[in-house]
């Protein structure tokens, strides 16, 4: 406690000297925080532009192939896969006619596809039931339905035409135009398989269709697999692994993501170099500052020692001062960061497409910087504390 009181008293007595140390720390830490914020902000803005569209997580297999259900399961099991469903050309190019129930007086056709848990286009928490579907906003508007309403899908068997059914479905969710444009309906993989099976003449017991070939004899094969990565960071590696495992050519935004990740790596290297040089310089400057302060006040330390104050308590005074000065300097650095961040945000925000914040400083990284500044300052003051402990008070007083 006595060390803390002496530290505060000495700071008040020699305020200008310690204020210079605070300004020195703030002048060095402030620009480093700005560089860190700009680095994080630049990468965040670039990646957020890609994250805004779920399609950027997609990995598209080029050409038509023949994949089995086992191939689809193998893809789903790969690390980094958020969603994978098999698809056929008839699904990606075909259309379905829907009619509102119970009083729909006309049918409207639209495209269709599969969805399920993990699909970034739908953000479903689970899988669709066999009697549920999702509609695009445009399709729902034309059918004049909303979530909770029921619709019928008009299916015909053939060609040649040998029958027709109208299975009923509940509209679970209406997807906004920003997600899917035009008339489009998304169904579970099982439902799409039943639609295709019925059209090709198979029996579909789930819809009470017993006429036709046994559904168990139908071989599940797919010409494409609709794949989405769980996150942009895994997209490049996942695309490469899919090409190796499936022996196909893929297209994705992997190149753009790799460019951003490489930019982040280069920025990290540059920031580490600048920060390392700053840390070394700060350490030696602060060490010289606290050591010179102790040297100037040798007589005072000697008098306190002769009055009975323990050497370790005396050594704790410059260490305590270092902690207080570093906290004040870090606070000043944060103030510098806030001023510069607001300024560059006002200057460049509009130029960068209305970006609200050009520099972003995460709280956890700011805390780490603050802890590092205190650690550097306290460790640099150790030489001053050691000098006090090694001082012979009697010799100092005799030579004064």
SEVEXMAR-114227 format. One record per residue (C-alpha): residue in one letter; x negated, y negated, z negated. Coordinates in pm, whole numbers, padded with zeros to 5 digits, always signed. Layout:
BEGIN
AXYZ ...
END
This chain:
BEGIN
X+00000+00000+00000 X-00285-00234-00088 X-00438-00168+00256 X-00114-00271+00428 X-00091-00596+00226 X-00452-00681+00303 X-00400-00603+00671 X-00104-00843+00694 X-00287-01110+00492 X-00591-01089+00718 X-00374-01110+01032 X-00203-01424+00898 X-00536-01578+00803 X-00698-01501+01140 X-00385-01522+01356 X-00551-01660+01670 X-00810-01383+01678 X-00548-01109+01651 X-00311-01288+01890 X-00583-01263+02155 X-00589-00886+02100 X-00210-00869+02136 X-00222-01069+02461 X-00505-00848+02587 X-00301-00530+02529 X+00014-00683+02679 X-00177-00806+02985 X-00316-00458+03045 X-00009-00247+02958 X+00249-00470+03131 X+00115-00417+03486 X+00070-00044+03419 X+00436-00020+03314 X+00534-00208+03630 X+00333+00033+03847 X+00489+00330+03668 X+00838+00183+03708 X+00787+00107+04079 X+00653+00460+04136 X+00952+00622+03964 X+01193+00377+04127 X+01058+00431+04479 X+01075+00810+04455 X+01418+00794+04289 X+01560+00569+04563 X+01418+00785+04841 X+01545+01109+04688 X+01883+00959+04595 X+01936+00866+04960 X+01901+01235+05042 X+02103+01351+04741 X+02398+01129+04836 X+02496+01379+05107 X+02542+01745+05003 X+02459+01848+05360 X+02096+01753+05289 X+02076+02056+05059 X+02175+02283+05347 X+01947+02526+05526 X+02086+02611+05868 X+01994+02930+06052 X+01946+02865+06421 X+02094+03103+06679 X+02331+03398+06633 X+02217+03704+06439 X+02367+04009+06274 X+02343+03996+05897 X+02489+04256+05665 X+02660+04197+05331 X+02336+04320+05171 X+02146+04044+05351 X+02383+03785+05206 X+02338+03928+04855 X+01960+03926+04902 X+01973+03558+04995 X+02193+03478+04694 X+01939+03643+04465 X+01654+03418+04581 X+01538+03156+04327 X+01660+02813+04425 X+01971+02926+04616 X+02278+02744+04490 X+02528+02881+04742 X+02527+03140+05021 X+02815+03286+05223 X+02819+03486+05545 X+02998+03334+05846 X+03091+03440+06198 X+03127+03235+06514 X+03502+03293+06503 X+03502+03117+06164 X+03286+02822+06259 X+03464+02760+06591 X+03813+02894+06524 X+04117+02706+06402 X+04408+02783+06172 X+04762+02649+06181 X+04906+02538+05846 X+05262+02446+05751 X+05392+02276+05437 X+05628+02477+05216 X+05917+02495+05164 X+06043+02236+05410 X+05760+02189+05660 X+05909+02136+06005 X+05588+02155+06205 X+05249+02322+06190 X+04913+02141+06217 X+04590+02314+06312 X+04241+02257+06177 X+03903+02418+06132 X+03827+02652+05845 X+03537+02797+05651 X+03434+02977+05333 X+03355+02829+04994 X+03298+02943+04640 X+03111+02873+04318 X+02803+02657+04373 X+02921+02503+04700 X+02796+02141+04688 X+03070+02031+04926 X+03346+02129+04686 X+03177+02130+04342 X+03396+02418+04230 X+03342+02539+03876 X+03433+02892+03981 X+03555+03098+04275 X+03880+03048+04464 X+04160+03297+04404 X+04298+03485+04703 X+04604+03258+04721 X+04420+02925+04679 X+04261+02689+04929 X+04101+02347+04957 X+04209+02084+05209 X+04027+01787+05353 X+04190+01453+05279 X+04278+01402+05647 X+04443+01746+05671 X+04638+01693+05348 X+04755+01353+05470 X+04886+01495+05797 X+05057+01785+05623 X+05189+01544+05356 X+05073+01765+05072 X+04865+01713+04760 X+04698+01930+04498 X+04949+02178+04355 X+05168+02199+04668 X+05206+02520+04866 X+05135+02579+05234 X+05156+02873+05473 X+04888+02982+05718 X+05038+03097+06047 X+04845+03401+06172 X+04891+03600+06490 X+04748+03942+06575 X+04589+03988+06913 X+04553+03930+07197 X+04766+04088+07312 X+05018+03952+07064 X+05133+04239+06840 X+05253+04060+06528 X+05246+03752+06306 X+05243+03677+05933 X+05261+03364+05719 X+05073+03419+05390 X+05134+03148+05130 X+04863+02951+04950 X+04837+02690+04674 X+04644+02369+04746 X+04393+02372+04461 X+04212+02052+04551 X+04202+01780+04818 X+03848+01690+04924 X+03775+01322+05003 X+03679+01205+05352 X+03325+01141+05228 X+03286+01518+05177 X+03464+01664+05482 X+03607+01472+05775 X+03892+01571+06004 X+04139+01856+05959 X+03960+02126+05762 X+04053+02400+05515 X+03820+02597+05290 X+03907+02943+05161 X+03742+03221+04964 X+03515+03464+05149 X+03767+03747+05092 X+04051+03542+05239 X+03848+03456+05550 X+03757+03824+05587 X+04129+03917+05569 X+04217+03652+05829 X+03959+03786+06070 X+04050+04148+05994 X+04419+04084+06062 X+04340+03917+06394 X+04132+04217+06502 X+04406+04468+06419 X+04316+04587+06069 X+04562+04648+05787 X+04553+04392+05506 X+04712+04543+05191 X+04674+04215+05000 X+04929+04062+05240 X+05146+04377+05259 X+05026+04451+05613 X+04999+04830+05643 X+04995+04858+06024 X+04655+04877+06186 X+04313+05025+06130 X+04206+05096+05770 X+04039+04790+05622 X+03773+05013+05464 X+03645+05103+05811 X+03564+04744+05895 X+03192+04673+05875 X+03102+04345+05710 X+02857+04172+05940 X+02786+03804+05985 X+02630+03600+06261 X+02520+03323+06026 X+02470+03260+05655 X+02577+02925+05511 X+02304+02838+05259 X+02254+02547+05019 X+01962+02492+04785 X+02030+02417+04422 X+01810+02104+04436 X+01608+01904+04686 X+01282+01986+04509 X+01311+02357+04599 X+01431+02300+04956 X+01094+02323+05140 X+00980+02644+04966 X+01325+02802+04998 X+01343+02730+05372 X+01001+02889+05422 X+01094+03200+05220 X+01417+03246+05415 X+01228+03238+05744 X+00986+03501+05613 X+01249+03732+05462 X+01514+03712+05735 X+01280+03660+06030 X+01477+03360+06158 X+01419+02997+06248 X+01580+02745+06014 X+01645+02373+06019 X+01675+02152+05711 X+01561+01824+05557 X+01254+02002+05418 X+01013+01781+05613 X+01162+01462+05469 X+01159+01607+05116 X+00795+01718+05154 X+00701+01368+05269 X+00862+01215+04959 X+00703+01471+04725 X+00363+01404+04885 X+00419+01031+04839 X+00501+01094+04472 X+00184+01301+04433 X-00029+01027+04590 X+00133+00762+04373 X+00071+00977+04065 X-00297+01010+04159 X-00334+00637+04216 X-00152+00553+03894 X-00362+00804+03698 X-00683+00646+03831 X-00572+00294+03745 X-00439+00402+03404 X-00757+00595+03327 X-00976+00296+03407 X-00747+00073+03200 X-00752+00311+02902 X-01132+00329+02898 X-01163-00048+02924 X-00898-00106+02658 X-01065+00135+02418 X-01406-00032+02431 X-01268-00386+02426 X-01055-00312+02118 X-01345-00130+01951 X-01563-00438+02000 X-01281-00661+01876 X-01223-00477+01549 X-01591-00409+01486 X-01680-00778+01534 X-01394-00876+01300 X-01536-00649+01032 X-01889-00783+01087 X-01770-01142+01045 X-01606-01060+00712 X-01872-00838+00558 X-01890-01057+00248 X-01517-01030+00189 X-01525-00650+00222 X-01820-00635-00016 X-01641-00845-00280 X-01335-00621-00257 X-01554-00314-00292 X-01725-00453-00606 X-01381-00531-00748 X-01312-00158-00744 X-01127-00101-00416 X-01198+00246-00277 X-01400+00265+00049 X-01128+00471+00220 X-00869+00205+00131 X-01096-00064+00276 X-01150+00142+00593 X-00773+00177+00631 X-00734-00202+00668 X-00870-00235+01027 X-00697+00089+01122 X-00366-00051+00996 X-00432-00376+01179 X-00501-00181+01497 X-00165-00004+01470 X+00021-00332+01411 X-00161-00514+01692 X-00103-00228+01938 X+00270-00219+01859 X+00293-00595+01914 X+00089-00567+02233 X+00307-00284+02364 X+00618-00492+02290 X+00458-00777+02487 X+00383-00532+02771 X+00748-00427+02777 X+00848-00792+02797 X+00610-00841+03092 X+00762-00533+03259 X+01119-00659+03213 X+01037-01001+03357 X+00852-00857+03657 X+01117-00587+03712 X+01395-00846+03727 X+01189-01064+03959 X+01097-00797+04213 X+01451-00660+04191 X+01588-01000+04291 X+01331-01038+04569 X+01336-00694+04726 X+01673-00546+04621 X+01861-00691+04917 X+01578-00604+05158 X+01596-00239+05050 X+01964-00204+05127 X+02115-00349+04810 X+01915-00132+04568 X+02005-00243+04216 X+01670-00157+04054 X+01343-00137+04244 X+01151-00031+03931 X+01285+00232+03691 X+01103+00307+03365 X+01234+00626+03197 X+01264+00595+02819 X+01063+00910+02750 X+00772+00789+02963 X+00784+00445+02801 X+00767+00610+02457 X+00468+00819+02570 X+00289+00504+02689 X+00363+00335+02355 X+00229+00631+02157 X-00080+00634+02380 X-00145+00264+02321 X-00121+00307+01943 X-00349+00612+01956 X-00611+00428+02164 X-00601+00124+01938 X-00621+00324+01616 X-00905+00541+01745 X-01097+00235+01866 X-01074+00084+01517 X-01236+00392+01363 X-01581+00243+01424 X-01483-00065+01228 X-01347+00148+00944 X-01663+00357+00940 X-01875+00040+00929 X-01687-00075+00617 X-01737+00259+00443 X-02112+00249+00518 X-02152-00109+00389 X-02364-00160+00077 X-02177-00442-00099 X-02468-00533-00328 X-02709-00570-00039 X-02462-00787+00155 X-02406-01017-00140 X-02780-01050-00211 X-02851-01141+00151 X-02571-01403+00164 
END
